[in-house]
Amino acid sequence: MTNAVMKISDDIDVSTMPNARAYTKRGATVAVKMVRPFSVTTQYGVVMQGDAGDYLCQGPVGPKDKYPCKASVFENTYRDSAILYDGNVG
């Protein structure tokens, strides 16, 4: 048996692979649409830039789990959870 790394083609549709399943993330992402360009340091120490109109997101890990997200990506990926944000992300 070989331990060779499987090369995954850029155009592969994972949903067509055998045993593929749909998963959802646990926890909530809290976000705000920014009106000015911004920069944020991610939990991995990487400084990332966002443009006016992009979203500043905070993931379920908490305050250190921040990242920018392009408006077009955010608006096609996330939906309003229809619950009131009470300050608890996890």
ChimeraX commands (.cxc) that place a marker at each C-alpha (Angstrom):
marker #1 position 0.00,0.00,0.00 radius 0.5
marker #1 position 1.32,3.42,-0.90 radius 0.5
marker #1 position 1.08,6.65,1.08 radius 0.5
marker #1 position 1.30,8.81,-2.03 radius 0.5
marker #1 position -0.45,12.17,-1.80 radius 0.5
marker #1 position -3.59,12.38,-3.94 radius 0.5
marker #1 position -3.53,15.38,-6.26 radius 0.5
marker #1 position -6.98,16.98,-6.40 radius 0.5
marker #1 position -7.74,18.80,-9.63 radius 0.5
marker #1 position -8.85,22.44,-9.36 radius 0.5
marker #1 position -12.01,21.69,-11.34 radius 0.5
marker #1 position -13.16,18.67,-9.28 radius 0.5
marker #1 position -16.67,18.97,-7.86 radius 0.5
marker #1 position -16.41,17.40,-4.39 radius 0.5
marker #1 position -20.18,16.78,-4.34 radius 0.5
marker #1 position -19.73,14.19,-7.10 radius 0.5
marker #1 position -17.17,12.13,-5.17 radius 0.5
marker #1 position -18.23,8.80,-3.64 radius 0.5
marker #1 position -19.43,9.13,-0.04 radius 0.5
marker #1 position -19.65,12.93,-0.25 radius 0.5
marker #1 position -21.96,14.44,2.39 radius 0.5
marker #1 position -23.19,17.93,3.22 radius 0.5
marker #1 position -22.02,19.40,6.53 radius 0.5
marker #1 position -22.84,22.59,8.42 radius 0.5
marker #1 position -20.56,24.48,10.76 radius 0.5
marker #1 position -21.22,24.61,14.46 radius 0.5
marker #1 position -21.57,27.96,16.13 radius 0.5
marker #1 position -22.33,31.29,14.59 radius 0.5
marker #1 position -20.44,33.82,12.57 radius 0.5
marker #1 position -21.08,37.41,13.60 radius 0.5
marker #1 position -20.35,40.01,10.94 radius 0.5
marker #1 position -20.61,43.68,10.15 radius 0.5
marker #1 position -20.46,45.32,6.72 radius 0.5
marker #1 position -17.62,47.85,6.88 radius 0.5
marker #1 position -18.01,51.34,5.44 radius 0.5
marker #1 position -14.24,52.01,5.19 radius 0.5
marker #1 position -11.20,49.96,4.15 radius 0.5
marker #1 position -9.81,48.01,7.10 radius 0.5
marker #1 position -7.16,45.56,8.19 radius 0.5
marker #1 position -7.44,42.81,10.77 radius 0.5
marker #1 position -5.01,40.33,12.28 radius 0.5
marker #1 position -6.39,36.78,12.08 radius 0.5
marker #1 position -6.07,34.18,14.82 radius 0.5
marker #1 position -3.07,32.85,12.89 radius 0.5
marker #1 position -1.24,36.19,13.07 radius 0.5
marker #1 position -1.80,37.06,9.40 radius 0.5
marker #1 position -2.76,40.67,8.66 radius 0.5
marker #1 position -5.54,40.73,6.04 radius 0.5
marker #1 position -7.08,43.69,4.25 radius 0.5
marker #1 position -10.73,44.43,3.58 radius 0.5
marker #1 position -12.29,47.04,1.32 radius 0.5
marker #1 position -15.20,49.33,2.05 radius 0.5
marker #1 position -18.31,47.18,1.63 radius 0.5
marker #1 position -16.56,43.97,2.71 radius 0.5
marker #1 position -17.56,42.19,5.90 radius 0.5
marker #1 position -15.55,41.89,9.09 radius 0.5
marker #1 position -16.41,38.44,10.43 radius 0.5
marker #1 position -15.90,36.83,13.81 radius 0.5
marker #1 position -16.18,33.07,13.92 radius 0.5
marker #1 position -17.33,30.78,16.72 radius 0.5
marker #1 position -13.86,30.56,18.29 radius 0.5
marker #1 position -14.36,34.07,19.68 radius 0.5
marker #1 position -12.72,37.51,19.53 radius 0.5
marker #1 position -9.42,36.25,18.09 radius 0.5
marker #1 position -11.26,34.49,15.22 radius 0.5
marker #1 position -11.63,37.55,12.95 radius 0.5
marker #1 position -11.25,37.76,9.19 radius 0.5
marker #1 position -12.39,39.89,6.24 radius 0.5
marker #1 position -14.81,38.51,3.66 radius 0.5
marker #1 position -15.59,40.02,0.26 radius 0.5
marker #1 position -19.20,41.23,0.10 radius 0.5
marker #1 position -20.02,39.04,-2.91 radius 0.5
marker #1 position -18.69,35.93,-1.15 radius 0.5
marker #1 position -20.35,36.76,2.16 radius 0.5
marker #1 position -23.74,37.53,0.65 radius 0.5
marker #1 position -23.72,34.26,-1.32 radius 0.5
marker #1 position -22.42,32.13,1.56 radius 0.5
marker #1 position -24.05,33.36,4.75 radius 0.5
marker #1 position -27.65,34.06,5.62 radius 0.5
marker #1 position -29.18,35.89,8.54 radius 0.5
marker #1 position -29.74,33.39,11.31 radius 0.5
marker #1 position -32.99,35.17,12.28 radius 0.5
marker #1 position -31.96,35.20,15.92 radius 0.5
marker #1 position -30.98,38.17,17.99 radius 0.5
marker #1 position -27.27,38.40,18.66 radius 0.5
marker #1 position -26.81,38.33,22.44 radius 0.5
marker #1 position -23.01,38.56,22.50 radius 0.5
marker #1 position -22.50,34.78,22.60 radius 0.5
marker #1 position -20.90,33.48,19.43 radius 0.5
marker #1 position -20.25,29.83,20.29 radius 0.5
marker link #1:1,2 radius 0.2
marker link #1:2,3 radius 0.2
marker link #1:3,4 radius 0.2
marker link #1:4,5 radius 0.2
marker link #1:5,6 radius 0.2
marker link #1:6,7 radius 0.2
marker link #1:7,8 radius 0.2
marker link #1:8,9 radius 0.2
marker link #1:9,10 radius 0.2
marker link #1:10,11 radius 0.2
marker link #1:11,12 radius 0.2
marker link #1:12,13 radius 0.2
marker link #1:13,14 radius 0.2
marker link #1:14,15 radius 0.2
marker link #1:15,16 radius 0.2
marker link #1:16,17 radius 0.2
marker link #1:17,18 radius 0.2
marker link #1:18,19 radius 0.2
marker link #1:19,20 radius 0.2
marker link #1:20,21 radius 0.2
marker link #1:21,22 radius 0.2
marker link #1:22,23 radius 0.2
marker link #1:23,24 radius 0.2
marker link #1:24,25 radius 0.2
marker link #1:25,26 radius 0.2
marker link #1:26,27 radius 0.2
marker link #1:27,28 radius 0.2
marker link #1:28,29 radius 0.2
marker link #1:29,30 radius 0.2
marker link #1:30,31 radius 0.2
marker link #1:31,32 radius 0.2
marker link #1:32,33 radius 0.2
marker link #1:33,34 radius 0.2
marker link #1:34,35 radius 0.2
marker link #1:35,36 radius 0.2
marker link #1:36,37 radius 0.2
marker link #1:37,38 radius 0.2
marker link #1:38,39 radius 0.2
marker link #1:39,40 radius 0.2
marker link #1:40,41 radius 0.2
marker link #1:41,42 radius 0.2
marker link #1:42,43 radius 0.2
marker link #1:43,44 radius 0.2
marker link #1:44,45 radius 0.2
marker link #1:45,46 radius 0.2
marker link #1:46,47 radius 0.2
marker link #1:47,48 radius 0.2
marker link #1:48,49 radius 0.2
marker link #1:49,50 radius 0.2
marker link #1:50,51 radius 0.2
marker link #1:51,52 radius 0.2
marker link #1:52,53 radius 0.2
marker link #1:53,54 radius 0.2
marker link #1:54,55 radius 0.2
marker link #1:55,56 radius 0.2
marker link #1:56,57 radius 0.2
marker link #1:57,58 radius 0.2
marker link #1:58,59 radius 0.2
marker link #1:59,60 radius 0.2
marker link #1:60,61 radius 0.2
marker link #1:61,62 radius 0.2
marker link #1:62,63 radius 0.2
marker link #1:63,64 radius 0.2
marker link #1:64,65 radius 0.2
marker link #1:65,66 radius 0.2
marker link #1:66,67 radius 0.2
marker link #1:67,68 radius 0.2
marker link #1:68,69 radius 0.2
marker link #1:69,70 radius 0.2
marker link #1:70,71 radius 0.2
marker link #1:71,72 radius 0.2
marker link #1:72,73 radius 0.2
marker link #1:73,74 radius 0.2
marker link #1:74,75 radius 0.2
marker link #1:75,76 radius 0.2
marker link #1:76,77 radius 0.2
marker link #1:77,78 radius 0.2
marker link #1:78,79 radius 0.2
marker link #1:79,80 radius 0.2
marker link #1:80,81 radius 0.2
marker link #1:81,82 radius 0.2
marker link #1:82,83 radius 0.2
marker link #1:83,84 radius 0.2
marker link #1:84,85 radius 0.2
marker link #1:85,86 radius 0.2
marker link #1:86,87 radius 0.2
marker link #1:87,88 radius 0.2
marker link #1:88,89 radius 0.2
marker link #1:89,90 radius 0.2
view
